[in-house]
Amino acid sequence: MFSLLVNIPANANWAQNGVTIAGGHGQGGATNQLNDPYGLFVDDNQTVVIADFENHRIMQWKNGDTTNGQVVAGGNGYGNGLNQL
């Protein structure tokens, strides 16, 4: 079971058009790409963290930087090594 609680004010305004904040350059393994993103988390600083399933890595995009993400865990293929997921 998956549970998600979101704190959205009742008077929130929404933009007419969406904005890509992570990935957006097709499927792949570059830092501006994702391959089967599986989970997403946004912290209090609006840093976006995404589990990039097929690339075996955790990617992070800091608030305002939509160009390239940063690998914060894994990124060296599937496995049990300290630098793998």
N, C-alpha and C positions, 0 to 999 in steps of 0.2 A: 504494500500500500504506500502511496506517495502522497504527502501532504505539503501544501504550499500556502503560507500566509503572507499576504501582501498588504502593506499599509498605503492605501491610495485615498487621499482626501476626497470628501464628497463633492467639493467644488473644483476638482482637478480639470484642467483644460487639456485637450488632446490636439496634436497637430493633424492637419488634413493628410499629409503625406509622411510615410515612415522614412527613417534614415538607417542605413546599414552601419552598424557600429563595430562589427567584427567579421572577418572573412570577406565574402562578397566578390572574390576573384576566382570563382569556380572551385571545384574539388581538387585538393592537392595537399602537398606537405610543406609548402613555403609558409613563412610567418604571417602572410596575408591571406592564407587559405585554411580551410577546415576540411576534414574528411570524416563524415558521419558524426557530427557533434551530438553528444548524448545527454549532457547536463549543463546547466547554467546557474551561476550564482552572481549576485551583485552585492558588494559590500557597502558600508556606510559612506565610503569615499567615491562611490559610483564606479569602482573598478569591476570590470566584468571578467569572470573566470569561467572557462568552458572546458569540459572534458571532451577532447578530440579523440574519439574512440578508435578509429582506424589508424590514426597516426601514433597511437599509444603515448599520448602526452596530455598535459594540462596546460592550457594557454591562458594568458592574462592580457587584457587591454585596459590600460589606465584611462581615466576620465579625460576625454578630449583627444586621445590618440587613436584614431580609427584606421591608421595606415598599416601598421605592422604590430602584431601581438608579440608577446614574449613567452618563451617556453619556461614554465616554472617547475615542471616535474616531468620526468620521462623524456620522450623525444628520441630515444635510441632503440626503438623497436620493442617488440614483445619480449618479456623475460622477467627474471627474478633479481637482476642486478640493481644496484642502488640508483642507477640512472635509467632504469627501464620501468615500464608498466605492463 
